[in-house]
Amino acid sequence: MKNILIIYTGGTIGMINSDNGYVPKEGYMEEALKSIPSLYKKGMPNFDLYEMNPLLDSSNMTVNEWNKIAKLIYDKYDNYDGFVILHGTDTMAYTASALSFMLENLSKPVILTGSQIPLFELRSDGSDNLITSLLIASDDKIHEVCLYFGGSLMRGNRTTKYSSDGLIAFLSPNYPLLAEAGITIKYNLKALEPKPTDKLRLQLLENIPIGVIKVFPGIQFSLFESIMTDRLKGIVIETFGNGNIPGDGNALLPIIKKAFSNGTVVAVCSQCPQGTVRLGTYETSSALKNAGAVSGYDITTEAAVAKLYYLFSCGYDKDKIKLEMEKDLRGEISA
């Protein structure tokens, strides 16, 4: 019989009604789990519940909470066969990405899940997401941080939230599903990370100043020059298509050069959910490449942000970080 630790961080799955809308309630999740008979049927793993304090709407998650979750998993690692993290959907992909970098040489399943409808509601999707996540977390096939939602198991650092009100809330646009849960759970064995041989290593994150800029038609790059100080350690630019920016991109060139001279690492992602960045393919992306920006290839914005936090927290200099940003460290970039 496998032993799983459920870590409840807050989020819709365990929320209740209040005068101001859904809110998480301390102690409620323990009672809610007792009301789900399927959790205690034959074939289900044993589980313990750990409730974070304070419970948070995932919009309020920060680097501090990522560190608490990662440290808890690290400290309890030898006591459990797998971990299920109940989390709000809004920033679940960010947390999944961060944990994937923080927990190096992970040989046990860490599964993030939640729901679009609270457990107390009649049509909640929370029960199925939780039950299936527990079964996956008790399976020896998974050796990475994953996100399970709406019948699909995805690599955590490949996910992005797709819908705010649909039960299929997440997509993995640039990597195949790790498993699909129908009548049975069918694993895509070729897509799974191999089991590492080295010991688990934890890297906590520093709360480093990082920014995200989304390019749009008519953007005035000069407006962002004032934030390019030596305090800004990393910035992710969401560009058009393969890494393209508007035709006046030459206005961006000195700004990025200034940022780079200040120690800022500039990573380029695409606004397109599916596809990859290829700096220099088009003239409109050459300014970014010439100024020293690095390509994120097909990485998600969520994973790019988390990866910058991780690399700076490792203490690397900017040149090392630029090299590592273009490498696949945890399956976040297609080789």
N, C-alpha and C positions, 0 to 999 in steps of 0.2 A: 504494500500500500504506500503510495507516494504522499509526501507532505508538502503542501503549498502554502506560502504566505500571501495573503491578500492584503495589499496596502491601499487603504482608502484615503485619497487626498482631498475629496470633495467632488464637485461636479454634479451634473443633472441626475445621474443614476441614483444618488442618495438624497436628493433634495425633497423638501416638503413645501407646501403652500404657506405663504405669509401674506400680510397686507401689502407688501411691496414685491410680490412675485415669488418665484422659486428661490429657496435658500437652503444651504446644507445645515443639518442639525446634528450636534454632538450626540453620540450614542444611538442615533436612529438606525444606522446601517446594521448593527448587531442584531437588532430586532427584525429588520427587514430580511436578513439572510435566513432567520429561523422560519420565516413564513413561506420559503420556497422549498417544497418537499423534495424536488428533484436533486437538490444539492446533497442530500443525504441518502440517495439511492445507491444500490450496489453498483460498483464500477466507477463511482466518483472518488477522487482523492480526499484524504484528510486535509483540512485547512484551518489555519489560524487567521484571525483578523487583527491588523494593526491600523489604528486610526490616527492619522496625522493631526497635529494641533498647531495652529488652527486649521479647520477645514476651509477650503477656498473654492470659490468660483474660479475656473481655470484661467479666466481673463486676468486674475491677480497673481498667477504663478510667476516666479522670478528665478534667477540663478540660485538664490538662497534655498528655494524649495527643491530645485534639481539636486543640489548638494545633499540635502537631507534625505531624499529618496535614494540616491546612489550610495550614500554612507550606510543607510539602513540595510540595503541589499548586501553590501560588502560585509557588514558586521554579522548578518544572519545567514551568510552564504552557505556555511557548512551545515546548518541546521535544517535546510529545506532543499527539496528537489527542483523547485521552480517558484516563480513569483508572478502574481497578477496584480497590476496596478489599476485601480479604479480612478478615473481621471475625467475631468470635463473635456468636451470635444473641441472647444475653441483653440486651445493651445496644445492639444495632445500630440500633434505631429512635432512640435518644437521639443517637448519633453522626451518623446521617443528618440529623436535625433540626438539630443544632448546625452542621454543615458548611453546610447550606442558608442559614443566617443569616450565617455567617462569610465565605462566598464570594459577595459581591454582584456582579451583572452577569456571572454565569457563562455562558459561551457554548459550553462543551464538556461532554460527558457525564462525570459522576462517579457511578459505579455501585457500591453496596455489596452484597456477597453473602457467602455462607459455606455452611455445610452443617449438617445435623443428625447426620450420620454422617461420621467422618473419611475422608479419601481412601484410607487404606490398607485400610479394611474393604471386604468384597465388595460390599455394597449401598449404597455411598456415593452420596449425591445431590450431592456436591461437584463432580464432573466436569461434569455438565450445567449446574449453576448458573454455574460458571466460564466454560465455553465460550460459553454464551448471553450472559453479561455482557460478554465480550470483543467479541462481535459487535455488541451494542447500543452499547458504548462506541466502536465504530468507525463508528457511523452518525451522520450529520449532523443527524438529527431531534431529538436530545436536547440541551437547553441548561439542565440543572438537576441537582440531586443526587437520585438515585433509589435505590431498593432493589429488587433482583431476587431472587426466590426462588420455587422450585416452579412455574415457568411463568408467573409474573406480574411485570410491571414496575410499580412503584408510586412515586408521589412520596414522597421520603424523609421529609419532615416531616408526612406523612399516615398513616404506618404505625404499627402497634403489634404486638407479638408476641402471637400467638394460641395457639400450641401449643408445649409443651416437648418433645413426642416425635413429632409428626406432620410429614410432609414438606411440608405446606402450613403453614408456621410463622408467616406474617405476613398481616395483613389491612390494607386501607385502607378503613375503615368509612364514611367520609364524603366520599370522592372516588373517581371511577371509575379503573379501571386505565389506565395509560398505554400498556400493550401486553400482549398475550398471546402466549406462545410455544408453538405447536403444531408442525405440519409446517412452517409458516412463522411469522415474527414479524409479527403484525398490530398496527400502531400505532393508537392512538386519537388522531388528530391534533388534534381539538378540545380534548383535555384537556391537551395539552403547553404548557409555557411558551414564549413567543416568544423568538427570539434577541435578546439585548440589543444595543444599539448602543454603550453606554459601556464603558470599560475595566474589567477585573476589579479589584475592590477587596477587600482582606483586612482583616478585623477580628478580631484575636486576643481571646480571652476572659480576663477576670480571674476568679480563684477566689472568687467572691462567695458569702456565706452565703445559701442558698436552701433552703426546706423544702417538704414536701408533707404535707398532712393529709387522710386519707380519712375522711369522715363515716360513722358507723354508728349504728344505733338505740341510744339510751341514752348517746351520747357526752357526756362531761362537759367542756364547753369550757373551764371554769376551769383544767383541768390544763395547758392550753397557754399560759396567760397569761404564765408565767415565761419562755417563749422569745421573747416579743414584745418584744425589746429593740432598741436602735438598731443592733445588729450584724446582725440579720436583715433583709436587703435585699428579699427577695421570698418569697412563699409562695403555693403553689397548693393550693386547697381542692377536693377531689373531692366533689361534692355528689350528692344523689339527683336523678334525672330532669332537669328543666329548670333546676336550680339550687337545689333545695329542701334545707332543713335541718330537723332535728327541731323540734317546736313550742316548745321552750324557747330558740329562737334568739336571744331578747332577751339571753341570757347572753353571746352571741357579740358583740353590738353594741359594748359598751364595749371589748372586747378588740381588735376590728378598728380601732376609732377610735384606741386607744392605739398600735397598730401603725402606722397611717397617720401619726400625729403624730410617730412615730419615723423616718419615712421609708420604711417598709416598703410595698411594693406587693402587694396581695392580688388574685390572679387566680382566677376560679372556672371549673372544668371539671366535666363530668358524668361520673359513674361508668359511664353507659351508653356502650358503644363507638360506637353510632350515634345521631345526634340532635344537638341544639344546646341551649346554655344561654340562657335568657331570664329574666334577673333581673327580679323584680317581677310576673311572670305569675301567680304564686301568692303568697299572703300569707306562706308560709313562706320565700320567697326575698327578701322585701322588706328584712329586716334586713341582709342582705349589701349590697344596693344602697344603702340609706340610710347605711350605714357607710362607703361609699366604695370597696367592692370593684368590680373590673372584670370584665366578662363575657368568657370565652374563646370563647364561641359554640361552634363544633364542633371546636375545636382539640384535639389529643390532649394528654394530660398530658406526654408526652415532648417534644412541640414547645413546650408552655407553659414548661417548665423551661428548655429551650434558649433560648427567646426572651427570658426574663428575664435569663439570663446575658448574652446579646448586648446588650440595651438598656442594662443597667447598665454594661457594658464600653464602650459608646459615650459614656459620660459624661453622659447625659441626667439631668435632675432627675425627681423622682417624678411630677410632673404630666405631663411629656412622655411618660414611660414608660407611664402609665395610658392616654394617648391612643393610643400606638403599639401597646399590647397588644390593642386592639380594632380595629386596622387589619390588613388583609391585606398582609404584606410580601413573602412568598416563596411564596404559594399555600397557606399553612398554614390559612387560614380561608376559608370560602365567602363570597363577596361577597354 
